[in-house]
């Protein structure tokens, strides 16, 4: 009786099983065919965001010493990131560093392109490479008024606050970031990305002798 049930199941489900293998193979082939274009689009978007923050730079390359750099994300998670030197291809002049920094947001992961000066002492800004934060709230991390707070902030531990800065203290409180109203979680996520990733990048650059 049991054998009959098994034969009946196999007879009825063979088409589904076969289709699963076929569609799986097609998906793998499609992914392989499109991957070079996906990678090229990611690089183009990275360069566009980075050059918008470092205007005189038009070339971004990973130094050989940083090719295998991995960030400790905490809780046993590690993530390879790309740390690129921002230069002018024509003059050879160097302007700073640009790299991908990732962390957990309210709805999904947040992936940023972060830039710093050549000594990795001052933040030049960030652009959002990927985010699924709540429309109208968390997605305000893309707004210039929030992003502008990070420009000129010192590399180190930033502090999130809900208290607006007084005009006379704006230059003094460069390490304080005012949270977006109604999107504290997303604001905190961005600050935590900076506090976790940039110090690790700076320490690695120093250990490789790339900061002078």
PyMOL commands that set and color helices and strands:
alter all, ss='L'
color gray80, all
select helices_A, chain A and resi 2-53+64-66+138-142+144-150+167-169+184-207
alter helices_A, ss='H'
color red, helices_A
select strands_A, chain A and resi 59-62+70-74+77-80+83-87+94-104+109-117+123-130+159-161+176-178
alter strands_A, ss='S'
color yellow, strands_A
deselect
rebuild
show_as cartoon
